[in-house]
Amino acid sequence: RNRASKKKRMAACNSFFILSFCLSSAILFSTIAATTPPLPPLNLIDTLQKGGQYSTLLLLLATTQVANELANELNNSFTKATFFAPTDGAFNSLQKGLLNSLTTEQMVKLLNFHVIPRLFTWSDFTNGVPPQQTQASGPDGPYFLNFTSISNQQVRVSTGLVETSFSNALNLTPPLAIYQVDQVLFPPDEFGVVSPPAPAPAPSPKSGAAPSSSPSPSSSASPSAPPPSSSPPQPSPPSPA
């Protein structure tokens, strides 16, 4: 009996120890989670206002509510993103009247084309970044951006229609990296934007002929005109009386 009762007491003690250990671990992990500071709230508008050259972009972000949607998505989830911010000079270089011709839906798509749902730092670009899907989609699916590292803090970005480089980061703190771009990023086959035509090559001179800056007198003559005679003109015979 003594041995049986002793075993029961030992089993009870072991169960109590295990339960106490589990409770202590749960309390410890809860305390660590409670004391871990959350990511700072995102304020895209303040960041762009401090940049001082994003008036047009700020107006579009406010008009379309894209800034609020992006902030809510990033602040209320574990999502991180990268945003490319065109300057006022970038918008001023667009075709005249193009921006005003866009509908609200097109403006939203254009702004979302500047958003990648993943945060990239300079070191990420230096190590190589494959084509990245943006927040915008077209008739054939999502639109992508292509990146080529030029140096440690200079990267070329291409849309298939527009190509530019960026070297200025406005913010790299999670949840949003913000990079300045000097051209508005347009996807191909959208918004009526076309690449500027390549200049026509200058006509090459014919072989054996020296180039002339002025037209030759013979070039303007009629092709049916007879060649000039080298003999002097003969007098006309007298007419009969």
LONU-807783 format. One record per residue: residue number from 1; x, y, z of N, C-alpha, C in turn; chain. Coordinates in Angstrom, 2 decimals, always signed. Each point is the difference from the previous one (the first is absolute). Example, Ala and Ser with C-alpha at 12.3 -4.5 7.8 and 13.67 -1.06 7.14 Angstrom:
BEGIN
(1, (+13.19, -5.69, +7.80), (-0.89, +1.19, +0.00), (+0.90, +1.20, +0.00), 'A')
(2, (-0.35, +1.05, -0.72), (+0.82, +1.19, +0.06), (-0.77, +1.09, +0.73), 'A')
REM end
This chain:
BEGIN
(1, (+0.83, -1.21, +0.00), (-0.83, +1.21, +0.00), (+0.86, +1.26, +0.00), 'A')
(2, (+1.02, -0.05, +0.84), (+0.85, +1.19, +0.09), (+0.62, +0.32, -1.37), 'A')
(3, (+0.42, -1.09, -0.70), (+0.60, +0.23, -1.32), (-1.03, +0.54, -0.98), 'A')
(4, (-1.20, -0.53, +0.05), (-1.05, +0.47, -0.92), (-0.36, +1.45, +0.27), 'A')
(5, (-0.15, +0.33, +1.28), (-0.34, +1.39, +0.34), (+1.14, +0.93, -0.36), 'A')
(6, (+1.25, -0.48, +0.14), (+1.16, +0.83, -0.34), (+0.02, +0.28, -1.50), 'A')
(7, (-0.31, -1.04, -0.79), (-0.04, +0.20, -1.45), (-1.09, +0.98, -0.40), 'A')
(8, (-1.15, -0.07, +0.70), (-1.08, +0.94, -0.31), (+0.42, +1.43, +0.31), 'A')
(9, (+0.68, +0.17, +1.15), (+0.44, +1.36, +0.35), (+1.02, +0.52, -1.00), 'A')
(10, (+0.91, -0.87, -0.47), (+1.01, +0.41, -0.98), (-0.66, +0.37, -1.34), 'A')
(11, (-0.97, -0.80, -0.40), (-0.70, +0.31, -1.25), (-0.74, +1.32, +0.10), 'A')
(12, (-0.61, +0.27, +1.16), (-0.71, +1.27, +0.20), (+0.97, +1.16, -0.04), 'A')
(13, (+1.18, -0.22, +0.62), (+1.01, +1.07, -0.01), (+0.49, +0.28, -1.40), 'A')
(14, (+0.22, -1.05, -0.78), (+0.45, +0.18, -1.38), (-1.04, +0.73, -0.83), 'A')
(15, (-1.25, -0.37, +0.18), (-1.07, +0.68, -0.75), (-0.07, +1.47, +0.37), 'A')
(16, (+0.14, +0.29, +1.29), (-0.03, +1.39, +0.45), (+1.17, +0.79, -0.56), 'A')
(17, (+1.19, -0.65, -0.05), (+1.19, +0.67, -0.53), (-0.17, +0.32, -1.49), 'A')
(18, (-0.52, -0.99, -0.74), (-0.20, +0.22, -1.44), (-1.02, +1.11, -0.24), 'A')
(19, (-1.09, -0.01, +0.77), (-1.02, +1.04, -0.16), (+0.56, +1.37, +0.33), 'A')
(20, (+0.80, +0.07, +1.08), (+0.60, +1.28, +0.40), (+0.96, +0.51, -1.08), 'A')
(21, (+0.77, -0.94, -0.60), (+0.94, +0.39, -1.05), (-0.74, +0.55, -1.22), 'A')
(22, (-1.07, -0.66, -0.38), (-0.79, +0.46, -1.16), (-0.60, +1.37, +0.24), 'A')
(23, (-0.54, +0.22, +1.21), (-0.58, +1.29, +0.32), (+1.06, +1.09, +0.01), 'A')
(24, (+1.16, -0.32, +0.56), (+1.07, +0.99, +0.05), (+0.47, +0.37, -1.41), 'A')
(25, (+0.11, -1.00, -0.89), (+0.43, +0.25, -1.37), (-1.01, +0.87, -0.74), 'A')
(26, (-1.28, -0.29, +0.22), (-1.04, +0.79, -0.66), (+0.04, +1.44, +0.46), 'A')
(27, (+0.20, +0.20, +1.31), (+0.06, +1.37, +0.52), (+1.22, +0.72, -0.53), 'A')
(28, (+1.15, -0.72, -0.10), (+1.22, +0.61, -0.50), (-0.15, +0.44, -1.44), 'A')
(29, (-0.54, -0.88, -0.86), (-0.18, +0.35, -1.41), (-1.01, +1.13, -0.17), 'A')
(30, (-1.02, +0.04, +0.85), (-0.99, +1.08, -0.07), (+0.66, +1.33, +0.35), 'A')
(31, (+0.88, -0.04, +1.00), (+0.68, +1.23, +0.41), (+0.92, +0.51, -1.10), 'A')
(32, (+0.73, -0.92, -0.66), (+0.90, +0.40, -1.09), (-0.79, +0.60, -1.16), 'A')
(33, (-1.12, -0.65, -0.34), (-0.83, +0.52, -1.11), (-0.58, +1.36, +0.33), 'A')
(34, (-0.35, +0.21, +1.29), (-0.60, +1.28, +0.38), (+1.02, +1.12, +0.01), 'A')
(35, (+1.28, -0.35, +0.31), (+1.03, +1.04, +0.08), (+0.69, +0.26, -1.33), 'A')
(36, (-0.24, -0.85, -1.04), (+0.61, +0.24, -1.32), (-0.65, +1.20, -0.66), 'A')
(37, (+0.78, +1.03, -0.32), (-0.60, +1.20, -0.58), (-0.55, -0.27, -1.39), 'A')
(38, (-1.19, +0.48, -0.33), (-0.56, -0.18, -1.35), (+0.73, +0.87, -1.00), 'A')
(39, (-0.22, -0.27, -1.28), (+0.58, +0.83, -1.03), (-0.57, +1.41, +0.09), 'A')
(40, (+0.81, +1.02, -0.26), (-0.51, +1.36, +0.07), (-1.10, +0.22, -1.03), 'A')
(41, (-1.00, +0.81, +0.32), (-1.08, +0.24, -0.96), (+0.53, +0.70, -1.24), 'A')
(42, (-0.54, -0.37, -1.12), (+0.44, +0.58, -1.27), (-0.74, +1.30, -0.26), 'A')
(43, (+0.74, +1.02, -0.40), (-0.61, +1.25, -0.43), (+0.66, +0.42, -1.29), 'A')
(44, (-0.51, -0.53, -1.10), (+0.56, +0.27, -1.31), (-0.10, +1.47, -0.35), 'A')
(45, (-1.11, +0.62, +0.35), (-0.21, +1.41, -0.34), (+1.07, +0.88, +0.65), 'A')
(46, (+0.27, -0.21, +1.30), (+1.01, +0.80, +0.68), (+1.37, -0.18, -0.63), 'A')
(47, (+0.32, -1.23, -0.35), (+1.31, -0.27, -0.61), (+0.16, +0.74, -1.31), 'A')
(48, (-1.04, +0.00, -0.83), (+0.07, +0.69, -1.29), (+0.00, +1.52, +0.18), 'A')
(49, (-0.76, +0.49, +0.97), (-0.01, +1.45, +0.25), (+1.38, +0.49, +0.43), 'A')
(50, (+0.69, -0.80, +0.79), (+1.35, +0.38, +0.43), (+0.97, -0.01, -1.18), 'A')
(51, (-0.30, -0.82, -1.01), (+0.87, -0.05, -1.18), (-0.02, +1.28, -0.80), 'A')
(52, (-1.15, +0.69, -0.03), (-0.07, +1.33, -0.58), (-0.19, +0.08, -1.50), 'A')
(53, (-0.11, -1.10, -0.71), (-0.15, +0.08, -1.46), (-0.98, -1.04, -0.52), 'A')
(54, (-1.08, -0.19, +0.76), (-0.97, -1.04, -0.34), (-1.44, +0.53, +0.06), 'A')
(55, (-0.21, +1.25, -0.40), (-1.33, +0.61, +0.10), (-1.03, -0.74, -0.85), 'A')
(56, (+0.35, -0.31, -1.24), (-0.93, -0.70, -0.89), (-0.31, -1.39, +0.53), 'A')
(57, (+1.01, -0.72, +0.45), (-0.20, -1.34, +0.54), (-0.88, +0.05, +1.24), 'A')
(58, (+0.22, +0.95, +0.87), (-0.83, +0.14, +1.21), (-1.45, +0.26, -0.36), 'A')
(59, (-0.22, +0.83, -1.03), (-1.37, +0.29, -0.43), (-0.67, -1.27, -0.53), 'A')
(60, (+0.72, -0.78, -0.79), (-0.58, -1.24, -0.54), (-0.26, -1.02, +1.10), 'A')
(61, (+0.91, -0.12, +0.95), (-0.18, -0.95, +1.10), (-1.21, +0.36, +0.84), 'A')
(62, (-0.22, +1.31, +0.20), (-1.15, +0.43, +0.80), (-1.31, -0.15, -0.78), 'A')
(63, (+0.04, +0.33, -1.29), (-1.21, -0.07, -0.82), (-0.49, -1.43, -0.16), 'A')
(64, (+0.91, -0.93, -0.18), (-0.37, -1.39, -0.26), (-0.12, -0.84, +1.27), 'A')
(65, (+0.40, +0.55, +1.16), (-0.02, -0.73, +1.27), (+1.01, -1.16, +0.04), 'A')
(66, (+0.93, -0.02, -0.94), (+0.99, -1.07, -0.02), (+0.90, +0.07, +1.23), 'A')
(67, (+0.32, +1.21, +0.45), (+0.86, +0.14, +1.18), (-0.65, -0.61, +1.23), 'A')
(68, (-1.30, +0.27, +0.21), (-0.70, -0.56, +1.16), (-0.10, -1.52, -0.09), 'A')
(69, (-0.29, -0.51, -1.19), (-0.12, -1.45, -0.17), (+1.34, -0.69, +0.27), 'A')
(70, (+1.08, +0.60, -0.50), (+1.32, -0.60, +0.21), (+0.39, +0.06, +1.48), 'A')
(71, (-0.29, +1.13, +0.65), (+0.34, +0.14, +1.42), (-0.79, -0.99, +0.84), 'A')
(72, (-1.27, -0.14, -0.27), (-0.82, -0.95, +0.77), (+0.48, -1.43, -0.19), 'A')
(73, (+0.36, -0.33, -1.22), (+0.45, -1.36, -0.28), (+1.31, -0.30, +0.72), 'A')
(74, (+0.92, +0.96, +0.01), (+1.30, -0.23, +0.60), (-0.02, +0.10, +1.52), 'A')
(75, (-0.79, +0.91, +0.53), (-0.03, +0.19, +1.45), (-0.83, -1.05, +0.73), 'A')
(76, (-0.91, -0.64, -0.70), (-0.89, -0.96, +0.66), (+0.33, -1.45, -0.34), 'A')
(77, (+1.17, -0.24, -0.59), (+0.39, -1.36, -0.34), (+1.52, -0.08, +0.03), 'A')
(78, (+0.50, -1.17, -0.31), (+1.44, -0.20, -0.03), (+0.57, +0.25, -1.39), 'A')
(79, (-0.79, +0.61, -0.87), (+0.43, +0.26, -1.36), (+1.06, +1.10, -0.03), 'A')
(80, (+0.96, -0.16, -0.91), (+1.00, +1.04, -0.26), (-0.01, +0.28, -1.50), 'A')
(81, (+0.47, +1.18, -0.37), (-0.09, +0.38, -1.41), (+1.11, +0.97, -0.36), 'A')
(82, (+0.15, +0.21, -1.32), (+0.93, +0.98, -0.56), (-0.79, +0.92, -0.92), 'A')
(83, (+0.21, +1.30, +0.16), (-0.74, +1.00, -0.78), (+0.99, +0.88, -0.74), 'A')
(84, (-0.28, +0.23, -1.29), (+0.83, +0.87, -0.83), (-0.75, +1.32, -0.21), 'A')
(85, (+0.61, +1.09, +0.44), (-0.66, +1.30, +0.05), (+0.50, +0.90, -1.14), 'A')
(86, (-0.82, +0.24, -1.04), (+0.41, +0.93, -1.06), (-0.01, +1.44, +0.50), 'A')
(87, (+0.98, +0.77, -0.42), (+0.10, +1.39, +0.39), (-0.94, +0.86, -0.84), 'A')
(88, (-0.12, +1.28, +0.38), (-0.79, +0.94, -0.80), (+0.58, +0.12, -1.41), 'A')
(89, (+1.33, -0.02, -0.09), (+0.63, +0.07, -1.32), (-0.37, -1.17, -0.88), 'A')
(90, (-0.18, -1.17, +0.62), (-0.40, -1.19, -0.76), (-1.39, +0.19, -0.59), 'A')
(91, (-0.93, +0.53, +0.78), (-1.36, +0.23, -0.51), (-0.02, +1.13, -1.03), 'A')
(92, (+0.83, +1.02, +0.20), (+0.01, +1.12, -0.95), (+0.54, -0.41, -1.36), 'A')
(93, (+0.77, -1.07, -0.06), (+0.58, -0.44, -1.27), (-0.95, -0.89, -0.80), 'A')
(94, (-1.19, -0.29, +0.54), (-0.95, -0.84, -0.73), (-0.59, +0.75, -1.19), 'A')
(95, (-0.59, -0.76, -0.91), (-0.69, +0.61, -1.13), (-1.07, +0.96, +0.52), 'A')
(96, (-0.12, +1.12, -0.66), (-0.94, +1.03, +0.44), (-1.43, -0.54, +0.00), 'A')
(97, (-0.69, +0.16, +1.12), (-1.39, -0.41, +0.13), (-0.19, -1.46, +0.33), 'A')
(98, (+1.08, -0.79, +0.06), (-0.14, -1.43, +0.25), (-0.56, -0.27, +1.39), 'A')
(99, (+0.55, +0.67, +1.00), (-0.43, -0.27, +1.37), (-1.47, +0.36, +0.20), 'A')
(100, (-0.43, +1.11, -0.57), (-1.39, +0.43, +0.16), (-0.97, -0.90, -0.76), 'A')
(101, (+0.50, -0.76, -0.97), (-0.87, -0.87, -0.78), (-0.27, -1.34, +0.68), 'A')
(102, (+0.71, -0.29, +1.08), (-0.17, -1.28, +0.68), (-1.22, +0.01, +0.90), 'A')
(103, (-0.70, -1.11, +0.04), (-1.12, -0.16, +0.93), (+0.55, -0.32, +1.39), 'A')
(104, (-0.87, +0.07, +1.01), (+0.43, -0.33, +1.35), (+0.51, -1.43, +0.09), 'A')
(105, (-0.67, -0.91, -0.69), (+0.43, -1.40, +0.00), (+1.38, -0.15, -0.61), 'A')
(106, (+0.28, +0.74, -1.07), (+1.32, -0.07, -0.62), (+1.06, +0.61, +0.90), 'A')
(107, (-0.35, +1.08, +0.71), (+0.96, +0.60, +0.93), (+0.36, -0.96, +1.13), 'A')
(108, (-1.01, -0.72, +0.50), (+0.25, -0.99, +1.05), (+0.94, -1.08, -0.52), 'A')
(109, (-0.26, -0.46, -1.22), (+0.85, -1.04, -0.59), (+1.41, +0.52, -0.20), 'A')
(110, (+0.13, +1.25, -0.44), (+1.31, +0.59, -0.22), (+0.79, +0.08, +1.30), 'A')
(111, (-0.64, +0.45, +1.08), (+0.68, +0.10, +1.29), (+0.35, -1.38, +0.55), 'A')
(112, (-0.90, -0.96, -0.16), (+0.28, -1.35, +0.49), (+1.12, -0.67, -0.80), 'A')
(113, (+0.23, +0.48, -1.21), (+1.11, -0.52, -0.79), (+1.34, +0.41, +0.61), 'A')
(114, (+0.00, +0.99, +0.87), (+1.21, +0.44, +0.69), (+0.18, -0.69, +1.34), 'A')
(115, (-0.82, -1.00, +0.30), (+0.06, -0.70, +1.29), (+0.34, -1.47, -0.22), 'A')
(116, (+1.00, -0.49, +0.73), (+0.35, -1.42, +0.01), (-0.30, -0.53, +1.40), 'A')
(117, (-0.77, -1.08, +0.13), (-0.38, -0.51, +1.33), (+1.14, -0.75, +0.69), 'A')
(118, (+1.15, +0.62, +0.05), (+1.16, -0.56, +0.69), (+1.01, +1.11, +0.20), 'A')
(119, (+0.68, +0.03, +1.13), (+0.96, +1.06, +0.29), (+1.38, -0.40, -0.51), 'A')
(120, (+0.61, +0.90, -0.79), (+1.33, -0.23, -0.54), (+0.94, +1.10, +0.48), 'A')
(121, (+1.18, -0.39, +0.49), (+1.03, +0.95, +0.41), (+1.06, +0.09, -1.09), 'A')
(122, (+0.97, +0.90, +0.21), (+1.08, +0.12, -0.97), (+0.76, -1.32, -0.15), 'A')
(123, (+0.23, -0.68, +1.11), (+0.74, -1.26, -0.08), (-0.77, -1.05, -0.79), 'A')
(124, (-1.33, +0.02, +0.10), (-0.81, -0.94, -0.79), (+0.22, +0.24, -1.49), 'A')
(125, (-0.05, +1.27, -0.40), (+0.19, +0.31, -1.42), (+1.41, -0.34, -0.45), 'A')
(126, (+0.99, +0.24, +0.86), (+1.38, -0.30, -0.35), (+0.19, -1.50, -0.21), 'A')
(127, (-0.65, -0.81, +0.82), (+0.12, -1.45, -0.11), (-0.79, -0.57, -1.18), 'A')
(128, (-0.87, +0.81, -0.57), (-0.78, -0.46, -1.15), (-1.45, -0.26, +0.36), 'A')
(129, (-0.89, +0.66, -0.71), (-1.44, -0.15, +0.23), (-0.65, -0.44, -1.30), 'A')
(130, (-0.71, -1.11, -0.01), (-0.69, -0.44, -1.22), (-1.18, +0.92, -0.30), 'A')
(131, (-0.63, -0.13, -1.16), (-1.19, +0.82, -0.30), (-1.03, -0.12, +1.11), 'A')
(132, (-0.54, +1.16, +0.41), (-0.90, +0.04, +1.13), (-1.41, +0.41, -0.42), 'A')
(133, (-0.98, -0.72, +0.53), (-1.40, +0.31, -0.27), (-0.42, +1.23, +0.77), 'A')
(134, (-0.71, +0.90, -0.68), (-0.50, +1.21, +0.65), (-1.43, -0.22, +0.48), 'A')
(135, (-0.57, +1.05, +0.58), (-1.38, -0.06, +0.47), (-1.00, +0.26, -1.12), 'A')
(136, (+0.50, +0.27, -1.20), (-0.89, +0.31, -1.13), (-0.07, -1.18, -0.95), 'A')
(137, (-1.14, -0.12, -0.66), (-0.21, -1.08, -0.97), (-0.62, +0.56, -1.26), 'A')
(138, (+0.21, -0.70, -1.11), (-0.58, +0.37, -1.27), (-0.83, -1.13, -0.58), 'A')
(139, (-0.34, +0.08, -1.26), (-0.83, -1.04, -0.63), (+0.65, -1.38, +0.03), 'A')
(140, (+1.34, -0.05, +0.00), (+0.70, -1.28, -0.05), (+0.56, -0.43, +1.35), 'A')
(141, (-0.40, +0.70, +1.07), (+0.49, -0.40, +1.32), (+0.81, +1.10, +0.66), 'A')
(142, (+0.70, -0.33, +1.08), (+0.76, +1.02, +0.75), (+1.10, +0.62, -0.84), 'A')
(143, (+0.31, +1.25, +0.32), (+1.12, +0.69, -0.63), (+1.24, -0.21, +0.86), 'A')
(144, (+1.17, -0.02, -0.66), (+1.27, -0.25, +0.68), (+0.97, +1.15, -0.23), 'A')
(145, (+0.96, +0.13, +0.91), (+1.11, +0.93, -0.14), (+1.29, -0.81, -0.02), 'A')
(146, (+0.95, +0.45, -0.83), (+1.30, -0.66, -0.12), (+1.09, +0.91, +0.55), 'A')
(147, (+0.97, -0.59, +0.70), (+1.02, +0.77, +0.68), (+1.39, -0.49, -0.40), 'A')
(148, (+0.93, +0.97, -0.14), (+1.40, -0.29, -0.26), (+0.84, +0.89, +0.91), 'A')
(149, (+0.86, -0.61, +0.79), (+0.86, +0.76, +0.90), (+1.12, +0.66, -0.79), 'A')
(150, (+0.17, +1.31, +0.20), (+1.08, +0.74, -0.65), (+1.18, +0.14, +0.96), 'A')
(151, (-0.29, +0.33, +1.26), (+1.01, +0.10, +1.04), (-0.66, -0.32, +1.32), 'A')
(152, (+0.70, +0.25, +1.10), (-0.54, -0.35, +1.32), (-1.31, +0.72, +0.30), 'A')
(153, (-0.14, +1.23, -0.46), (-1.21, +0.77, +0.27), (-0.49, +0.68, -1.26), 'A')
(154, (+0.01, -0.71, -1.09), (-0.57, +0.48, -1.26), (-0.53, -1.20, -0.76), 'A')
(155, (-1.28, +0.07, -0.36), (-0.68, -1.14, -0.62), (-0.79, +0.49, -1.20), 'A')
(156, (+0.00, -0.77, -1.06), (-0.80, +0.29, -1.19), (-1.29, -0.80, +0.09), 'A')
(157, (-1.13, +0.69, -0.27), (-1.31, -0.67, +0.00), (-0.61, +0.17, -1.39), 'A')
(158, (-0.60, -1.07, -0.51), (-0.60, +0.01, -1.34), (-1.40, -0.59, +0.07), 'A')
(159, (-0.91, +0.62, -0.74), (-1.37, -0.50, -0.07), (-0.30, -0.72, -1.31), 'A')
(160, (+0.95, +0.04, -0.92), (-0.26, -0.47, -1.35), (-0.35, +1.15, -0.92), 'A')
(161, (-0.32, +1.14, +0.58), (-0.31, +1.21, -0.76), (+0.85, +1.16, +0.48), 'A')
(162, (+0.12, +0.12, +1.33), (+0.77, +1.07, +0.63), (+1.20, -0.62, +0.70), 'A')
(163, (+1.13, +0.66, -0.11), (+1.20, -0.44, +0.71), (+0.67, +1.20, +0.64), 'A')
(164, (+0.31, -0.11, +1.28), (+0.66, +1.06, +0.73), (+0.81, -0.63, +1.13), 'A')
(165, (+0.76, +0.80, +0.71), (+0.78, -0.50, +1.12), (-0.33, +0.81, +1.24), 'A')
(166, (+0.24, -0.59, +1.17), (-0.24, +0.71, +1.26), (+1.19, -0.21, +0.92), 'A')
(167, (+0.27, +1.03, +0.80), (+1.14, -0.05, +0.92), (-0.30, +0.73, +1.31), 'A')
(168, (-1.25, +0.35, +0.22), (-0.38, +0.75, +1.20), (-1.12, -0.75, +0.72), 'A')
(169, (+0.27, -0.41, +1.24), (-1.00, -0.69, +0.82), (-0.57, +0.99, +1.02), 'A')
(170, (-1.30, +0.22, -0.05), (-0.65, +0.89, +0.96), (-0.26, -0.70, +1.32), 'A')
(171, (-0.16, -1.31, -0.04), (-0.25, -0.78, +1.22), (+0.35, -1.46, -0.27), 'A')
(172, (+0.69, -0.61, +0.98), (+0.33, -1.42, -0.09), (-0.46, -0.77, +1.23), 'A')
(173, (-0.69, +0.70, +0.91), (-0.48, -0.63, +1.23), (-1.29, -0.76, -0.29), 'A')
(174, (-0.09, -1.27, +0.42), (-1.25, -0.74, -0.19), (-1.17, +0.74, +0.65), 'A')
(175, (-1.18, -0.10, -0.60), (-0.39, -1.01, -1.00), (+0.10, +0.45, -1.45), 'A')
(176, (+0.53, +1.22, -0.27), (-0.03, +0.49, -1.38), (+1.32, +0.66, -0.36), 'A')
(177, (+0.61, -0.48, -1.09), (+1.15, +0.67, -0.59), (-0.50, +0.93, -1.10), 'A')
(178, (+0.53, +1.23, -0.04), (-0.44, +1.00, -0.97), (+1.22, +0.49, -0.76), 'A')
(179, (-0.04, -0.12, -1.33), (+1.09, +0.45, -0.85), (-0.51, +1.06, -0.97), 'A')
(180, (+0.83, +1.02, -0.23), (-0.34, +1.05, -0.95), (+0.33, -0.45, -1.42), 'A')
(181, (-0.93, +0.23, -0.92), (+0.26, -0.24, -1.43), (-0.28, +1.29, -0.76), 'A')
(182, (+0.78, +0.23, -1.05), (-0.10, +1.24, -0.77), (-0.85, -0.15, -1.25), 'A')
(183, (-0.66, -1.15, -0.16), (-0.97, -0.19, -1.08), (-1.19, -0.75, +0.57), 'A')
(184, (-1.18, +0.28, -0.54), (-1.20, -0.73, +0.38), (+0.07, -1.37, -0.66), 'A')
(185, (-0.23, -1.05, +0.78), (+0.08, -1.36, -0.51), (-1.34, -0.39, -0.62), 'A')
(186, (+0.02, -0.24, -1.30), (-1.20, -0.43, -0.72), (+0.20, -1.42, -0.49), 'A')
(187, (-1.02, -0.85, +0.15), (+0.09, -1.33, -0.60), (-0.21, +0.09, -1.51), 'A')
(188, (+0.50, -0.96, -0.75), (-0.21, +0.04, -1.46), (-1.46, -0.22, -0.36), 'A')
(189, (-0.40, +0.61, -1.12), (-1.35, -0.19, -0.55), (-1.08, +0.50, +0.95), 'A')
(190, (+0.29, +1.05, +0.75), (-1.01, +0.56, +0.89), (+0.04, +1.52, -0.08), 'A')
(191, (-1.16, +0.63, +0.22), (-0.11, +1.45, +0.16), (+0.37, +0.77, -1.26), 'A')
(192, (+0.19, -0.65, -1.13), (+0.31, +0.71, -1.23), (+1.39, +0.58, -0.03), 'A')
(193, (+0.90, -0.49, +0.86), (+1.37, +0.48, +0.01), (+0.82, -0.85, -0.95), 'A')
(194, (+0.77, +0.66, -0.84), (+0.84, -0.73, -0.95), (+1.44, +0.44, +0.18), 'A')
(195, (+0.91, -0.86, -0.38), (+1.41, +0.36, +0.06), (+0.29, +1.05, -1.06), 'A')
(196, (+0.89, +0.94, +0.28), (+0.35, +0.99, -1.03), (+0.64, -0.68, -1.20), 'A')
(197, (-0.39, +0.41, -1.22), (+0.56, -0.66, -1.18), (+1.49, +0.23, -0.11), 'A')
(198, (+0.71, -0.98, -0.49), (+1.44, +0.15, -0.21), (+0.24, +0.93, -1.17), 'A')
(199, (+1.03, +0.86, +0.07), (+0.26, +0.92, -1.12), (+0.35, -0.77, -1.27), 'A')
(200, (-0.51, +0.50, -1.13), (+0.25, -0.66, -1.27), (+1.46, +0.15, -0.38), 'A')
(201, (+0.65, -1.04, -0.49), (+1.41, +0.11, -0.39), (+0.17, +0.91, -1.21), 'A')
(202, (+1.10, +0.72, -0.03), (+0.27, +0.90, -1.12), (+0.27, -0.82, -1.25), 'A')
(203, (-0.52, +0.42, -1.19), (+0.23, -0.77, -1.23), (+1.47, -0.02, -0.37), 'A')
(204, (+0.51, -1.15, -0.31), (+1.42, -0.13, -0.35), (+0.19, +0.41, -1.45), 'A')
(205, (+1.10, +0.69, -0.32), (+0.24, +0.41, -1.42), (+0.27, -1.20, -0.86), 'A')
(206, (-0.34, +0.14, -1.32), (+0.23, -1.09, -0.95), (+1.49, -0.23, -0.17), 'A')
(207, (+0.34, -1.24, -0.23), (+1.41, -0.34, -0.14), (+0.57, +0.67, -1.23), 'A')
(208, (+1.19, +0.59, +0.15), (+0.67, +0.64, -1.12), (-0.43, +1.42, -0.22), 'A')
(209, (-1.02, +0.48, +0.72), (-0.46, +1.38, -0.19), (+0.26, +0.78, +1.25), 'A')
(210, (+0.54, +1.17, -0.14), (+0.29, +0.83, +1.15), (-1.29, +0.63, +0.49), 'A')
(211, (-0.20, +0.06, +1.32), (-1.23, +0.63, +0.51), (-0.04, +1.46, -0.33), 'A')
(212, (-1.17, +0.50, -0.32), (-0.17, +1.41, -0.36), (-1.01, +0.61, +0.92), 'A')
(213, (+0.29, +1.25, +0.45), (-0.90, +0.68, +0.91), (-1.08, +0.76, -0.73), 'A')
(214, (+0.14, +0.21, -1.33), (-1.01, +0.73, -0.76), (-0.40, -0.85, -1.19), 'A')
(215, (-1.26, +0.14, -0.43), (-0.45, -0.81, -1.14), (+0.72, +0.36, -1.27), 'A')
(216, (+0.27, -0.99, -0.84), (+0.66, +0.24, -1.28), (-0.99, +0.62, -0.98), 'A')
(217, (+0.47, +0.94, -0.85), (-0.94, +0.62, -0.96), (-0.65, -1.03, -0.90), 'A')
(218, (+0.72, -1.08, -0.36), (-0.58, -0.96, -0.92), (-1.08, -0.83, +0.66), 'A')
(219, (-0.02, -0.04, +1.38), (-0.99, -0.83, +0.66), (-1.39, +0.58, -0.14), 'A')
(220, (-0.11, +1.31, -0.24), (-1.31, +0.60, -0.12), (-0.48, +0.05, -1.43), 'A')
(221, (+0.84, -0.39, -0.95), (-0.41, +0.03, -1.40), (-0.91, -1.15, -0.31), 'A')
(222, (-0.85, +0.19, -1.02), (-0.92, -1.06, -0.40), (+0.79, -1.15, -0.62), 'A')
(223, (-0.36, -1.25, +0.33), (+0.75, -1.13, -0.54), (-0.12, -0.14, -1.50), 'A')
(224, (-1.01, +0.67, -0.66), (-0.16, -0.11, -1.45), (+0.75, +1.09, -0.74), 'A')
(225, (+0.63, +0.93, +0.74), (+0.69, +1.09, -0.68), (+1.23, -0.55, -0.71), 'A')
(226, (+0.27, +0.42, -1.23), (+1.19, -0.50, -0.72), (+1.25, +0.55, +0.61), 'A')
(227, (+1.11, -0.71, -0.13), (+1.27, +0.51, +0.53), (+0.44, +1.21, -0.80), 'A')
(228, (+0.70, +0.93, +0.60), (+0.44, +1.21, -0.73), (+1.01, -0.35, -1.07), 'A')
(229, (-0.08, +0.72, -1.16), (+0.91, -0.26, -1.12), (+1.30, +0.73, +0.23), 'A')
(230, (+1.10, -0.62, -0.42), (+1.32, +0.62, +0.16), (+0.36, +0.86, -1.21), 'A')
(231, (-0.73, -0.15, -1.20), (+0.32, +0.80, -1.20), (-0.73, +1.32, +0.05), 'A')
(232, (+0.54, +1.05, -0.63), (-0.66, +1.30, +0.05), (-1.29, -0.03, -0.79), 'A')
(233, (-0.94, +0.86, +0.31), (-1.29, +0.00, -0.71), (+0.17, +0.42, -1.46), 'A')
(234, (-0.72, -0.65, -0.92), (+0.07, +0.31, -1.43), (-1.09, +1.05, -0.33), 'A')
(235, (+0.33, +0.92, -0.95), (-1.01, +1.01, -0.37), (-1.12, -0.66, -0.78), 'A')
(236, (-1.18, +0.57, +0.11), (-1.17, -0.52, -0.70), (+0.07, +0.38, -1.49), 'A')
(237, (-0.46, -0.87, -0.93), (+0.00, +0.36, -1.44), (-1.00, +1.13, -0.25), 'A')
(238, (+0.30, +0.88, -0.97), (-0.94, +1.11, -0.26), (-1.30, -0.53, -0.56), 'A')
(239, (-1.07, +0.62, +0.38), (-1.31, -0.42, -0.47), (-0.21, +0.48, -1.41), 'A')
(240, (-0.67, -0.74, -0.87), (-0.23, +0.44, -1.40), (-0.88, +1.22, -0.08), 'A')
(241, (+0.32, +0.87, -0.96), (-0.76, +1.24, -0.19), (-1.38, -0.32, -0.55), 'A')
REM end
